[in-house]
Each structure stands twice: as C-alpha cells, then as structure tokens.
Amino acid sequence: MLSTRVLVADANSTDGTPEIVMSFRDRLNVSVIPGGMPAVGRNRGARQADTPYVLFCDADVEMGHPSVIRRAVEAAQQKQLQCVTTNVLCPQGSWFDKLVYAGNDIFQQLSRLHKPFATGMFMLFDRKKFLELGGFNEQAQFAEDYLLSQQVARSHFGIVFGGVYTTNRRFEKMGHWRVMRLFFRTAFNYWNKSFFLRDHKYWAHLEEGNQPDLQRPAMAAGPSLPGDSLEL
C-alpha cells in the first residue's frame, strides 16, 4: 500500500483528523492537504496526482469489499472507462435508509441509458478526462459530483459491485423526504447548470450540530494496487 499515494483534503476539522491520518504513515503513503468545500478539496487533491486514475471518496465511507477498488481500476483499464463508481450500502441504517439507498442504486443503473451519474462517495476517474472536463465545478453549491460525472459518455461509464458503506447521517440531519426531494430535483435538472450553482442549504443542514468537518472530502485508502495506476 505504500506504493499508492493517499491524499486527505481537510477543511479545518476539529476532530483531530490530520493527526489521525498522519498516524498511518508507517503503513500508507499519506498526506493531508488543505480542503474546503467538496469541489475545492477534491480538485486540490487531483492536481497533486500524477497517475492515470484518481479515486475520490467521501470522508464517511468504508469499502464494502476488499477488492472493490481493484475491480474499478481493472474495469477502467479493460473497457477504457473514464468514470467508474459502485453501489452504496447503509448497514447500520434503518430498513427505510437501506430502501432509499437501494433506490439510488437502481436509478444509478438506469441512468446509464441516458445520462450516467456517480456520487462522490466513490468515483474513480481517468485523470486525463478529469482534467479535460475541468475537474469539479468549484462554483457548484450542491451535487458537484453529479454535475461532473454526467458529462461522461455512457460508453465510458461503468459500475462495479462490491459497494461502499456509508452512514445515515444525511437522513438524520435533513430527513428522508427532503433528501429524496433534492435527489429527484437534481435528476430532473440534469440539463440546468444554474440549478447546481444555487444554494439549496444542503451543507447548512448537514453542519447543524457539531459536524464542522463534513465539508472535508477524503481520498481514502483501499487495498494494494499497482503503484503506477492510482492515487486516492
């Protein structure tokens, strides 16, 4: 794993994230870089990468299977894919949490028939294509991951199974119906760039309470991969 570089973008978190991350230096080639809003932090990490592929992950996800990253890289290499994602699982959530995420996975599969999309929970990008598209739109106030991934052609987009585990914090903070409403509004506004540039109070709702580091996107570690293939 020391051959795979891991960059963690930290937006002034107060939970000791930088110190925790750097405690893994004996096992990982890991660095902490200044973050910000998700698009800003992700772009800063990508600019430091020099490998063919870059994997973007949210800070609160875990790999659902030890081989999911390898599967994504192999799919990208073998099928000339420019963006690869995976399904989302919520093992600690309620049955309704799990149902909503299952619905998301179904819509994601169906999106391949028209405008495919990936979430920032797990998004493997061909770095050359990422730079060609200009990276994440740093003016986007919401769903910057959707806005970028839908620019990838269907023939160059892939989904691998294995999944990532996430929490139900979004539902706890915002409520299921508001999250679902935003999801459908996003899907129906795929053509409307101005929709993504407006403030939908998404981050304000998630930051209520004591979650100052939720703006921190993380490029998180996975199983060992060829050193010249990927940066996380």
N, C-alpha and C positions, 0 to 999 in steps of 0.2 A: 504493500500500500504506500510505501514511502516514495514510489515512483509516480504516484498520482497526486497532483497538486490540489489542495483543497483551500478555497478562499471563502471566508465568512465575512459578509458585509454587516457591520454592527452600527446601528443608528443610536448611539449614546444610551445603550441599555443600562439599567441599574441593577440587574440581577446577577452580575458577575460573569456574564457571557465571555468577554475576552479572556479572562483568567482561566475559565473552564476550558475554552478552546485550546489555549496555549499549553495546557497541562497534557495534551495529547501529542506534543511534538516528538516524543520518543517513539511514537507509533505512526504518525502521519506527517506528511509534508504540508503543514497547515499554517495559514497566515490569517490575521484579522485586518480588514481594511475598513476605511470609513464608509458608512452606509448612508441611509436617508430614506426617502420614500422608495417603495419596491423597485420601480423602474430605474431610479438613480443608482441604488446599491447593486442591482444586477448588472447594469451597464459598466459600472466601475470594475466589477469582477471580470467581466468578459474582456474588457480592454487589456487586462493583465495576462490573459490566457494566450498561449501560442500553439495550442493543439488543434487538431481537426475538429474536435467536438467539445462542446461545453454543456454541462448539466446544471440546470437551475432547480433548486429545491427550496421549499418554504422551511422556515425555522422549526415548525412544529410537526414535521413528518418523520416517519421511520420507514425504512424499506420493508415491504411486506414479504419479500422473499430474497434470500441472499444473492440470487442470480439476476435480479430484475435489471440492474444497471448493465450487466454484461449482455443480457438479451437485447436491450435497447441499442447498445453500441453495435452488436453484431447485425441487428436488423438494419440499422442505418448503413453499415458498410456493404452488406449483401444486396440491399434493394435500392441503394443510392437515395436514401431518405434524408430530408433536410430537417425534419422535426419529428421526434418520437416521444410519446407520452405513455402513461399506464393508467389502470383503473385506481379508484380511490376507495379505501375501506375505513370504516369507523368502528373498530372492535369494541371500544368502551362506551359507545353511544347507545341510546335507546333504540327500540325497533323502528321508530319513526325516523331517527337520524340515519340509520342504515338504509331505510327505504329511500330517503331523499338522495343519498349518495349513489345508491343503485340506479335511481332515475337519471342522475347526472351521467353515469357511465353509459346508460342506454342512449341518451341524447348525444353523447360524445361519439359513440359508434355511428349513429345515424348522420351526424354532421359530416362524415366522410363522403356522403353522397352529394354534398353541396359545398359548404364552407367548413372544413375541419377546424377544430379548436383544441387547445391544450391548456391546462391550468398550470400556474406557477408552482404547484405542489411537486410536479415532476415534469420537466421539459428539457429534453436533450436536443440541442440544436447543432446543426452543421455550422461551424463558426464562420466560414466564408459567406454562407447565406445570411446568417445573423447580421454580419456587418453590411452586407449588400442591402438589407432591409432597413438599416439604420438603427438596429437594436430596439430596445423598448422605448416607447414614446414617453419622454420624461414630463410632458405636459399632461399626460393622462391622469385623471383623478380616481379612476376606477377601472378594473379589468384590463390592465395593461398587457397581461399575458394573453387574453383573448384577442385583443386588438392586433398583437403581433402574429400569433400563430395562425390566424385566419388568412394571412397573406401568403401562406404556403400552399402550393398546388396540391390537390387531392392525391395525385400520383406520387408525391414526395412526402406524404404524411403517413405516419404509422402509429399503431397502438400495440403494445406488448402486454401480456398478462404477468402477474406477479404482484402488482399493486404497491401502493404506499398506504401506511396507516396514518390517519390524522385524528384530531380531537373534534369534539362537538362544540368548541368554544364559540364558533360563529353563530350557531343556533342559540346558545345560552345568552349571548350578548344582544343579538338582534331579533331573535325569534324565527321560527321556521318559515312563516308566511312572508316576512319581509325579505329573507334570503331568497326564497323561491321567486318572489315577485321581481327582485333585481335580476335573477337568472334569466327569467323569460323576457324581461325588458331588454336585457343585453342581447339575447338571441334575435329578437325582432328588430334590433337597431344595428345589426352587424354592418350595414351599409353606411350608417350615420356616424361619422368620426366625431362630430361635435358632442354626441351623447357621452363619449368616453372622457371628454375634456371637461365635463361639468362635474361639480362636486355633489355626489349622491350621499354624502355623510357616512359613507361606508367605514372609513377609518375612524371617524369620530365615535361611532357606535362601538367599534372593537376596542378602542382605547379607554372606554369608560371603565372605571375601576383602577387597578394598579397594574396595567399591562403596557408600560412605556416602550417596550422593545418589540411590539408587534409589527412595527414598520421595518423590522430587520429581516430582509430576505437572506437565506443562507444557502450556500452551495455545500451540501452535506456529504459526508464520506460514505462510500459503499465498498463492495468487495474489490479485491485487487484486479487491476486491468493493465493491459499493455501501456507502458509509460508514455508512449508517443501518440496515444489515441484520445485521451480525455483529460479535461480539467474540470473539477467540480467547484 
